[in-house]
Amino acid sequence: MPNALGKTAAVVGAGMGGMCAARALADHFEQIFVFERDELPQEAIPRLGAGQSKHTHALLVGGQRALCQLFPGFDVAMEQMGAVELRAGLDVLVERPGFDPFPQRDLNIKVYSMSRPLIELLATRRLLQKHANVTIRDTCRVESFVATPDESTSITIEYKSARGKADVLPADLVIDASGRGVLTLELLQAMGRPPPEETKIGVELTYATAIFSIPKDAPRGYKGAFLFPDAPGISRAGLLLPIEGNRWILTLVGRQGDKPPTDHQGFLAFAESLRTATIFDAVKGAELLGPITPYGFLGSVKRHFERIADFPRGFLPLGDALCRFNPVYGQGMSVAAQEACLLQELLDDVAGKVDPLAKIADSYFAAAAALLEAPWSSALLDLIYPETTGLRPPDFEERMKFGVGLIRLAAQDPGVHKLFYEVNNLIKPASVYRDAELQRRVMAALGEG
């Protein structure tokens, strides 16, 4: 392999972040091993280790494009496997306080909706496995990372197979995509390094998800619906999307102990209590397919690895190990895919250089911090609720005020509507909002310009 950066690389975790990371490594290492504690199903069904796999997942446009960069033909494969095509701005009815509904416009952006298991199946068992140098070892639990005594060469992975047999694998580069990043934190501690500083936003959110058969008399004006709460007074929300197999997936959300019920009648009653009747009217007569699944989420966490001086060589966190988002905003998969693209680009840049992996952590963490700016801005929206814990930025009130004006302007102006959509979908950075003319127009929409 020309310009190989090493003989062996390893990825811990075969979720979306892990699969994308493995693809990013595939062009630069002779062998890549992916370790996954679950047995990976050969069908698009939920697996135990992916706790949110039964819930609604939005693959944002930025994530979709990242997956197409990593796996050329991903969009075509999505269509072939039954993903539902949606016209951005038009096919999902968005209901916001003061805009029920928000103006529907075709923003000339094509997106797809499907279940999380289908996305994983497509990215893992179908596309990643086309790379002969990638080996997926499922039913293998990684126990720890161990650095070499001088901390200057490889990391050794200690793991156990399905039969409990202990084994080790030295690797030139290890990606921790295991979820909460416990292995990375333990290795830093073992090496006498400080843990990364963390920014936390405690939300205490509970949601429940049901899958329905789409009835023949389903509404014709939209394919899905997203109901925003009237914060901070009302926190209940709902997201209804179409998925493969002529089905709807509906997630209902509550906060601070306001838990959506998991029995059919209670679930429907919660849907009926939402700020508008749109979602309830769509599903009240639909056939429920299977049990209703609950899930709890305590808070968003961003780890500032970029602040650790001289980060140890040989391993990098990715996905939730780097930053965990409130799932209501649907950012996790897309951000992980973009982080993998970032990794791929950095590896391309250092290929052929002397000791190419020596300083890659510094470049990776700096670029990842910039990448996380836009999605973390959404996490800050949770701070509007008084019960939410976390440090509010000094300009928090100004941010919230700007957001109100931006939504008003987007309702009036298709161009601003598209820009708003592009930032929320990780196509453009949040820095575009700093444009002086846009800020003037937003203030005017608030009656202050």
C-alpha positions as CSV (number, residue, x, y, z in Angstrom):
1,M,0.0,0.0,0.0
2,P,1.7,3.3,-1.1
3,N,2.0,5.9,1.6
4,A,0.8,3.6,4.3
5,L,0.8,5.2,7.7
6,G,1.2,2.0,9.6
7,K,0.6,-1.7,9.5
8,T,-2.4,-1.9,11.8
9,A,-5.2,0.4,13.0
10,A,-8.1,-0.5,15.2
11,V,-11.5,0.9,15.9
12,V,-13.5,0.2,19.1
13,G,-17.2,0.2,18.4
14,A,-19.2,-0.7,15.3
15,G,-21.8,2.0,15.5
16,M,-22.0,4.7,12.9
17,G,-18.9,6.5,14.2
18,G,-16.9,3.3,14.3
19,M,-17.9,2.3,10.8
20,C,-17.1,5.7,9.4
21,A,-13.8,5.8,11.2
22,A,-12.8,2.4,9.8
23,R,-13.5,3.7,6.3
24,A,-11.4,6.7,6.9
25,L,-8.5,4.5,7.9
26,A,-8.9,2.0,5.1
27,D,-6.8,3.9,2.6
28,H,-3.8,4.3,5.0
29,F,-3.2,1.2,7.0
30,E,-2.6,-2.3,5.8
31,Q,-5.1,-3.8,8.2
32,I,-8.0,-2.3,10.1
33,F,-9.8,-4.2,12.9
34,V,-13.2,-3.2,14.2
35,F,-14.1,-4.5,17.6
36,E,-17.7,-4.7,18.6
37,R,-19.2,-6.3,21.8
38,D,-22.5,-7.1,20.1
39,E,-23.2,-9.8,17.6
40,L,-24.0,-7.7,14.5
41,P,-27.2,-8.7,12.8
42,Q,-27.4,-9.4,9.1
43,E,-30.7,-7.7,8.8
44,A,-31.9,-4.2,9.6
45,I,-33.0,-4.9,13.2
46,P,-32.0,-3.1,16.4
47,R,-29.1,-4.5,18.4
48,L,-28.5,-4.4,22.2
49,G,-25.5,-2.2,22.3
50,A,-27.1,0.6,20.3
51,G,-29.4,1.9,23.0
52,Q,-31.2,4.4,20.7
53,S,-31.5,2.1,17.6
54,K,-35.2,1.7,18.1
55,H,-35.8,5.5,18.1
56,T,-36.3,8.1,15.5
57,H,-33.0,9.1,13.8
58,A,-32.6,12.0,11.4
59,L,-29.7,11.7,9.1
60,L,-29.0,15.4,8.6
61,V,-27.9,16.5,5.1
62,G,-24.4,17.2,6.3
63,G,-24.2,13.7,7.6
64,Q,-25.6,12.2,4.4
65,R,-23.0,14.1,2.4
66,A,-20.3,12.9,4.7
67,L,-21.4,9.3,4.3
68,C,-21.4,9.8,0.5
69,Q,-17.8,11.1,0.7
70,L,-16.7,8.1,2.8
71,F,-18.9,5.5,0.9
72,P,-19.4,6.6,-2.7
73,G,-22.8,5.5,-3.9
74,F,-24.3,5.6,-0.4
75,D,-27.3,7.7,-1.6
76,V,-28.1,5.3,-4.4
77,A,-27.9,2.4,-2.0
78,M,-30.2,4.1,0.4
79,E,-32.9,4.4,-2.3
80,Q,-32.4,0.8,-3.3
81,M,-32.9,-0.4,0.3
82,G,-36.2,1.5,0.8
83,A,-35.2,4.8,2.4
84,V,-37.9,7.4,1.9
85,E,-36.9,10.5,-0.2
86,L,-37.9,13.8,1.3
87,R,-37.8,17.3,-0.2
88,A,-36.2,19.6,2.4
89,G,-38.5,22.3,3.7
90,L,-41.6,20.8,2.1
91,D,-42.2,17.1,3.0
92,V,-41.8,17.4,6.8
93,L,-44.4,19.7,8.3
94,V,-42.6,21.9,10.9
95,E,-44.7,23.5,13.7
96,R,-43.1,26.2,15.8
97,P,-44.7,28.5,18.3
98,G,-46.2,31.3,16.3
99,F,-45.8,29.3,13.0
100,D,-48.2,26.4,13.0
101,P,-47.1,25.4,10.5
102,F,-43.9,27.0,9.4
103,P,-44.1,28.0,5.7
104,Q,-43.6,24.9,3.5
105,R,-41.1,25.5,0.7
106,D,-39.1,23.2,-1.5
107,L,-35.5,24.2,-0.6
108,N,-34.1,22.1,-3.5
109,I,-32.2,19.8,-1.2
110,K,-33.0,16.0,-1.3
111,V,-32.8,14.1,2.0
112,Y,-33.7,10.5,3.1
113,S,-35.5,9.1,6.0
114,M,-34.9,5.5,7.3
115,S,-34.4,3.6,10.5
116,R,-31.1,3.6,12.4
117,P,-30.7,-0.2,11.9
118,L,-31.0,0.3,8.1
119,I,-28.3,3.0,8.1
120,E,-26.0,0.8,10.1
121,L,-26.6,-2.2,8.0
122,L,-25.9,-0.2,4.8
123,A,-22.7,1.4,6.2
124,T,-21.3,-1.7,7.8
125,R,-22.2,-5.0,6.4
126,R,-22.8,-3.7,2.8
127,L,-20.3,-1.0,2.1
128,L,-17.5,-1.1,4.6
129,Q,-17.0,-4.8,4.1
130,K,-16.1,-4.2,0.4
131,H,-12.7,-3.1,1.7
132,A,-10.7,-6.2,2.0
133,N,-8.3,-4.8,4.6
134,V,-11.1,-4.2,7.1
135,T,-12.0,-7.0,9.5
136,I,-15.0,-6.7,11.8
137,R,-14.7,-8.7,15.0
138,D,-18.1,-8.7,16.6
139,T,-18.9,-10.4,20.0
140,C,-15.4,-9.0,21.2
141,R,-15.3,-6.8,24.2
142,V,-12.3,-4.5,24.5
143,E,-11.2,-4.3,28.1
144,S,-8.5,-1.6,28.0
145,F,-5.9,0.3,26.0
146,V,-2.3,0.0,27.1
147,A,0.5,2.4,26.0
148,T,4.0,1.3,25.4
149,P,6.4,2.1,28.2
150,D,7.9,5.1,26.4
151,E,4.4,6.3,25.2
152,S,5.9,7.0,21.8
153,T,4.8,4.1,19.6
154,S,1.8,1.8,19.5
155,I,-1.3,1.3,21.7
156,T,-2.1,-2.3,22.6
157,I,-5.8,-3.3,22.8
158,E,-6.7,-5.9,25.3
159,Y,-9.9,-7.7,24.5
160,K,-11.9,-10.8,25.1
161,S,-13.6,-12.9,22.4
162,A,-17.2,-14.3,22.6
163,R,-15.8,-17.4,24.4
164,G,-14.0,-15.3,27.0
165,K,-10.6,-15.9,25.6
166,A,-8.2,-13.0,26.4
167,D,-6.1,-11.6,23.6
168,V,-4.1,-8.5,22.6
169,L,-3.6,-6.4,19.4
170,P,-0.9,-3.8,19.0
171,A,-2.0,-1.0,16.7
172,D,-0.3,2.1,15.2
173,L,-3.5,4.1,15.6
174,V,-6.7,3.3,17.7
175,I,-10.0,5.1,17.3
176,D,-12.2,5.0,20.4
177,A,-15.8,5.1,19.0
178,S,-17.2,3.0,21.9
179,G,-19.7,5.5,22.9
180,R,-18.9,7.2,26.3
181,G,-15.2,7.1,25.8
182,V,-14.4,5.3,29.0
183,L,-11.4,3.5,27.5
184,T,-9.8,6.8,26.5
185,L,-10.4,8.3,30.0
186,E,-8.9,5.2,31.7
187,L,-5.9,5.3,29.4
188,L,-5.2,9.0,30.2
189,Q,-5.5,8.2,33.9
190,A,-3.1,5.3,33.6
191,M,-0.6,7.5,31.8
192,G,-0.8,10.1,34.5
193,R,-2.5,12.6,32.2
194,P,-5.4,14.9,33.2
195,P,-8.8,14.1,31.9
196,P,-10.3,16.6,29.4
197,E,-12.3,19.5,30.7
198,E,-16.0,19.0,30.1
199,T,-18.9,21.3,29.3
200,K,-22.2,19.8,30.4
201,I,-25.8,20.6,29.9
202,G,-28.2,18.6,32.1
203,V,-31.6,18.1,30.6
204,E,-33.2,15.0,32.2
205,L,-35.1,14.2,29.1
206,T,-37.3,11.1,28.5
207,Y,-38.8,9.9,25.2
208,A,-40.7,7.0,23.9
209,T,-40.9,5.7,20.3
210,A,-43.5,3.7,18.5
211,I,-43.7,2.4,14.9
212,F,-47.0,2.5,13.0
213,S,-48.1,1.3,9.6
214,I,-48.9,4.3,7.4
215,P,-52.6,4.1,6.8
216,K,-54.2,4.5,3.4
217,D,-55.9,7.8,4.6
218,A,-52.7,9.4,5.8
219,P,-52.4,13.1,5.3
220,R,-51.4,14.1,1.7
221,G,-49.8,17.4,2.4
222,Y,-46.7,16.1,4.1
223,K,-44.8,12.9,4.8
224,G,-43.7,13.7,8.4
225,A,-44.2,16.3,11.1
226,F,-41.9,17.9,13.7
227,L,-43.7,19.7,16.6
228,F,-41.5,22.1,18.6
229,P,-42.5,22.8,22.2
230,D,-43.5,26.3,23.4
231,A,-40.5,26.7,25.7
232,P,-40.0,27.2,28.5
233,G,-43.6,26.8,29.6
234,I,-44.4,23.7,27.5
235,S,-41.7,21.1,27.0
236,R,-43.6,18.3,25.2
237,A,-42.6,17.6,21.6
238,G,-42.9,15.1,18.9
239,L,-41.2,13.9,15.7
240,L,-43.0,11.8,13.1
241,L,-41.0,10.5,10.1
242,P,-41.5,7.9,7.4
243,I,-39.2,4.9,7.2
244,E,-38.7,1.9,5.0
245,G,-41.5,-0.6,4.7
246,N,-44.4,2.0,4.5
247,R,-44.1,2.8,8.2
248,W,-44.0,5.8,10.4
249,I,-41.7,6.1,13.4
250,L,-42.9,8.5,16.1
251,T,-40.9,9.7,19.1
252,L,-42.7,11.7,21.8
253,V,-40.5,13.8,24.2
254,G,-41.0,15.0,27.8
255,R,-38.6,16.6,30.3
256,Q,-38.0,16.6,34.1
257,G,-40.1,13.5,34.9
258,D,-42.8,14.1,32.3
259,K,-42.5,10.7,30.7
260,P,-44.4,9.6,27.6
261,P,-46.3,6.4,28.5
262,T,-45.3,3.1,26.8
263,D,-48.8,1.6,26.6
264,H,-50.8,2.3,23.4
265,Q,-53.6,4.4,24.9
266,G,-51.3,6.3,27.1
267,F,-49.0,7.0,24.3
268,L,-51.8,8.3,22.1
269,A,-53.1,10.4,25.0
270,F,-49.7,12.0,25.3
271,A,-49.7,12.7,21.5
272,E,-53.1,14.3,21.9
273,S,-51.8,16.6,24.6
274,L,-49.2,18.2,22.3
275,R,-49.5,21.8,21.4
276,T,-51.2,21.0,18.0
277,A,-53.3,18.0,16.9
278,T,-51.2,17.3,13.8
279,I,-49.3,14.2,15.0
280,F,-52.2,12.8,17.0
281,D,-54.6,13.1,14.0
282,A,-52.0,11.3,11.8
283,V,-51.5,8.2,14.1
284,K,-54.7,7.9,16.1
285,G,-56.2,5.4,13.7
286,A,-52.9,3.8,12.5
287,E,-51.9,0.3,13.3
288,L,-49.2,0.0,16.1
289,L,-46.4,-2.3,15.1
290,G,-44.7,-3.8,18.1
291,P,-44.0,-2.5,21.6
292,I,-43.4,1.2,22.5
293,T,-39.8,1.8,23.6
294,P,-38.7,4.3,26.2
295,Y,-35.3,6.0,26.6
296,G,-33.8,8.4,29.1
297,F,-31.1,11.0,28.5
298,L,-29.5,13.0,31.2
299,G,-27.5,15.6,29.3
300,S,-25.1,16.8,26.6
301,V,-21.4,16.6,27.2
302,K,-18.6,18.2,25.2
303,R,-15.0,17.1,26.1
304,H,-12.3,19.6,25.4
305,F,-9.5,17.3,24.4
306,E,-8.0,20.2,22.4
307,R,-7.0,21.8,25.8
308,I,-4.8,18.8,26.7
309,A,-1.2,19.8,26.0
310,D,0.9,17.1,24.3
311,F,-2.0,14.6,23.9
312,P,-0.6,11.1,23.9
313,R,0.2,9.5,20.6
314,G,-1.6,6.6,19.1
315,F,-5.3,7.0,19.9
316,L,-8.2,9.4,19.2
317,P,-11.8,9.6,20.4
318,L,-14.6,10.0,17.9
319,G,-18.4,10.4,18.1
320,D,-20.0,10.4,21.5
321,A,-16.5,9.9,23.1
322,L,-15.7,13.4,21.9
323,C,-19.1,15.0,22.3
324,R,-22.5,13.6,23.2
325,F,-25.6,15.6,22.0
326,N,-29.2,15.7,23.1
327,P,-30.7,13.2,20.6
328,V,-33.8,15.4,20.1
329,Y,-31.7,17.5,17.7
330,G,-30.7,14.4,15.6
331,Q,-27.0,15.3,15.3
332,G,-25.1,12.3,16.6
333,M,-24.7,10.2,13.5
334,S,-24.1,13.1,11.2
335,V,-21.4,14.7,13.4
336,A,-19.7,11.3,13.8
337,A,-19.6,10.9,10.0
338,Q,-18.2,14.4,9.6
339,E,-15.5,13.7,12.2
340,A,-14.6,10.6,10.2
341,C,-14.3,12.7,7.0
342,L,-12.1,15.1,9.0
343,L,-9.9,12.2,10.1
344,Q,-9.7,11.0,6.5
345,E,-8.6,14.4,5.2
346,L,-5.9,14.7,7.9
347,L,-4.6,11.3,7.1
348,D,-4.4,12.2,3.5
349,D,-2.5,15.4,4.4
350,V,0.2,13.6,6.5
351,A,0.7,10.6,4.1
352,G,4.3,10.5,3.0
353,K,5.6,12.7,5.7
354,V,8.3,11.7,8.2
355,D,6.6,10.3,11.4
356,P,3.2,11.2,10.0
357,L,1.2,10.3,13.2
358,A,3.3,12.3,15.6
359,K,1.2,15.4,15.8
360,I,-2.1,14.3,14.2
361,A,-4.0,14.6,17.5
362,D,-3.3,18.4,17.7
363,S,-4.7,18.9,14.2
364,Y,-7.6,16.6,14.7
365,F,-8.8,18.2,18.0
366,A,-8.4,21.7,16.7
367,A,-10.5,21.0,13.6
368,A,-13.0,18.9,15.5
369,A,-13.6,21.9,17.9
370,A,-14.5,24.1,15.0
371,L,-16.7,21.3,13.5
372,L,-18.6,21.1,16.8
373,E,-19.5,24.8,17.0
374,A,-22.7,24.6,15.0
375,P,-24.2,21.4,16.6
376,W,-23.3,22.5,20.1
377,S,-25.2,25.8,19.5
378,S,-28.3,23.6,19.3
379,A,-27.5,22.0,22.6
380,L,-27.4,25.4,24.2
381,L,-31.1,25.8,23.3
382,D,-31.9,23.5,26.2
383,L,-30.7,26.2,28.6
384,I,-34.0,28.1,28.0
385,Y,-35.6,25.7,30.5
386,P,-35.0,26.9,34.1
387,E,-34.6,23.3,35.2
388,T,-31.7,22.7,32.8
389,T,-28.3,22.7,34.5
390,G,-25.1,24.0,33.0
391,L,-23.3,27.3,32.6
392,R,-25.2,29.7,30.5
393,P,-22.9,31.7,28.1
394,P,-22.7,35.4,28.9
395,D,-24.5,36.2,25.7
396,F,-27.2,33.6,26.1
397,E,-30.1,36.1,26.1
398,E,-28.7,37.7,22.9
399,R,-28.4,34.3,21.3
400,M,-32.0,33.4,22.1
401,K,-33.2,36.7,20.9
402,F,-31.3,36.4,17.7
403,G,-32.8,32.9,17.2
404,V,-36.4,34.3,17.5
405,G,-35.6,37.0,14.9
406,L,-33.9,34.6,12.6
407,I,-37.0,32.3,12.6
408,R,-39.3,35.2,11.9
409,L,-37.1,36.3,9.0
410,A,-36.8,32.8,7.6
411,A,-40.6,32.5,7.6
412,Q,-40.7,35.6,5.3
413,D,-37.6,35.0,3.2
414,P,-37.0,31.7,1.3
415,G,-33.2,32.5,1.1
416,V,-32.9,32.9,4.8
417,H,-35.1,29.8,5.3
418,K,-32.6,27.8,3.3
419,L,-29.6,29.2,5.1
420,F,-31.3,28.4,8.5
421,Y,-31.9,24.8,7.2
422,E,-28.3,24.5,6.0
423,V,-26.8,25.5,9.3
424,N,-29.2,23.2,11.3
425,N,-28.3,20.4,8.9
426,L,-24.5,20.9,9.3
427,I,-24.1,22.0,5.7
428,K,-22.8,25.4,6.6
429,P,-21.1,26.6,9.8
430,A,-22.9,28.7,12.4
431,S,-20.4,31.5,11.6
432,V,-22.5,32.5,8.6
433,Y,-24.9,34.1,11.1
434,R,-22.2,36.7,11.9
435,D,-22.8,38.4,8.6
436,A,-23.5,42.0,9.4
437,E,-26.3,42.4,6.8
438,L,-28.0,39.3,8.1
439,Q,-27.8,40.5,11.7
440,R,-29.3,43.8,10.6
441,R,-32.2,42.1,9.0
442,V,-32.8,39.8,12.0
443,M,-32.9,42.9,14.3
444,A,-35.4,44.5,11.9
445,A,-37.6,41.3,12.0
446,L,-37.6,41.9,15.8
447,G,-38.7,45.5,15.3
448,E,-35.4,46.8,16.4
449,G,-33.8,47.6,13.1
